[in-house]
Amino acid sequence: MSTDLAQLWEEHTRDEFITRDTESTLDTMVEDAYVNHIPVMTGGQGREALRRFYSTDFIPCMPPDTALTPVSRTIGQDQLVDEIIFSFTHTQEMPWMLPGIPPTGRKVEIPLVVIVHFRDGKLAHEHIYWDQASVLVQIGLLDAATLPVYGVETARKVRGEG
């Protein structure tokens, strides 16, 4: 069962980030699935809302150098948790992560946690967490020297580099 969850999740992320195919992404999900990007409350609930989200705010708004580097994975009976390093250069508007913020051209590298629940052999929901302050430091909207926040150091620490 855990292999099936991992394979389905990897198919889903391949459809999002490699083939960038909205319909194939949706095919991996139950009809009433939802996605919630917790820090900025973006995503959608239900097939039509997710179709709009994936086809307008997410898949076409993914910078070309986006990379997901696995850190750890935990698989239960009907849930998978991935800890990854998510990196990209902010070369285009990203309404799903940085709504209303024009491209800065800056490199971003953050730890990100995804909790995926499965039902009936498909994805039922994704809860996705990251430190938005770290993103804002790296694109130049927050000053880490004046606030108790960090930038790329958070990703480096997760990788064991400091």
Secondary structure, 3 states (H helix, E strand, C coil): CHHHHHHHHHHHHHHHHCCCCHHHHHHCEEEEEEEEECCCCEEEECHHHHHHHHHHHHHHHCCCCCEEEEEEEEECCCEEEEEEEEEEECCCCCCCCCCCCCCCCCEEEEEEEEEEEEECCEEEEEEEEECHHHHHHHCCCCCCCCCCCCCCHHHHHHCCCC
